[in-house]
Amino acid sequence: MPQETTTRTARLEARITREALAVVRRAAEIQGRSVSDFVVAAAQEVALKTVTEVEVIRLSREAQEKFMTLLLHPPAPAAALKEAFERRRKLIVK
C-alpha cells in the first residue's frame, strides 16, 4: 500500500514527565515509529474517538426500528402544533 505524503506545517508542543516520555518512547519503538509520529497518531485516534462519541448517535436495534417507523409513518400533528403553525403564519407575512 503506497504511503501518503503529507506536508506537516502545524506544530504541537507539550511538556511531560520523564517517566511519561520513557513510556511514550518505548511504545513508539515497539511500533517502529518516531516519538513524534507515535504521539500524533495516538492524539489523533483519541481525538477522533472523542468527536465521534459526541457527533454520532447510537441506537439500540429496537430504537432504530421505532425511529424508522416514525419517519415512515409520522403521527398526525397535535392540536398545539397546528395552533403554533397558525400563529406563525399570521406573524410572518411573505
CORFEN-V296384 format. One record per helix or strand. SS is the DSSP state (H for helix, E for strand). FROM is the first residue (numbers start at 1). TO is the last residue. If there is no record, write none. Layout:
SS&FROM&TO / SS&FROM&TO
This chain:
H&18&31 / H&35&55 / H&61&72 / H&79&91
